Amino acid sequence: MSSVDLKYIASLVDDARLQDSNAFASLFAITYEEQYKLAYSYLWDKSLVQDTLLDIYLNALHSLRRLTRSKDFIKWMNEMNVEACEILAEARDIEPPAGRPKIPPFPLADAERLLEYIFMEEGRRPNSIPLATLIEYNEYRMQRYTLQKYLILTVVLCFATAPVFLINPTIHLDIDKVATNLGLLTYRFTVDTFIPVDTATATIDGKEVPVLQDGKRSYYILPTSNGKLEVQVNFANRRTATDTASVSGIDRDVPKIVSNRVENGKIFLYLKDDGSGVFWKKIYAINSGGSRIQPDSFNGIIGEVIFDFSDPYLNVYIPDRSGNVLHAVINHK
């Protein structure tokens, strides 16, 4: 939904904390389509998206009491969704399809089954009000909220039409220390004007990253790589505001070889990475003849990768999930 009444969201969260299944179903009705689209933009597979939605809504229902501020429910869901999707997309090497095709709709029947399964898995009584009815009511409720906003805006514009088009809005991009201290590197920016925002986009070294909204004029970004973060906001008065920041909090340390051993013509390497983790599927070596060879096997649980070691030496390349690569030259002793 384009407009969100945070007070209404907070009241539903408070009721859901008191085991009100209809309140949680209303939260689901308000958010599931946007969460579906967000997950689909990362995973591009309906079954993976549905599994991800099941996980994040189960976690929300189970952990609702740990949400510090009730009005932050949508922000909380967005963060869980992005984190889950990024991990799954990396684990499965998911790349966006060419041309980024249109996201298919999420049928109401599928959403109803998903909501029913969420309550069943959590051992909670299901909602007594049908999901379709909750969706209609919430749309009506949000439309009233949006109408009130536009009536206020219309009155303001009637008195200040000319000056509005002369205003040069600004934005302020800063690191969110609270979220970052909790382990999730987050940048936040706020808009310092009442002028409506048309679009808000962000890139890191030219690569687009999602911009998420959690308030009337408050937006946040979850960087996935280091580099120059640039934000651009386009306003209804055709003005543009930009700001930049240097992202350096993402893992830059290469993986480490903790130990190794040679046995039966094989070399066993034991690896460790305290940051984003070893990207096991991307490990490879170049032999003395210049040919690229893949590992015989790897085991991420015990941190082991095995190569054939019949050559005089190997150039081994070990990446992590942040793009850092360890290059090790291994010779026979």
ABEGO torsion letter per residue (X at the ends): XABBBAAAAAAAAAAAAAGBAAAAAAAAAAAAAAAAAAAAAAAGBAAAAAAAAAAAAAAAAAAAAABABAAAAAAAAAAAAAAAAAAAAAAAGBBBBBGGBBBBBBBAAAAAAAAAAAAAAAGBBBBABBAAAAAAAAAAAAAAAAAAAAAAAAAAAAAAAAAAAABBBBBBBBBBAAAAAAGBBBBBBBBABABBBABBBBBBGGBBBBBBBABAABBBBBBABBEBBBBBBBBAAGBBBBBBBBBAABBABBBBBABBBBBGGBBBBBBBBABAEBBAAABBBBBAAGBBBBBABBBAAAGBBBBBAABABBBBBBBBAAGBBBBBBBBBX
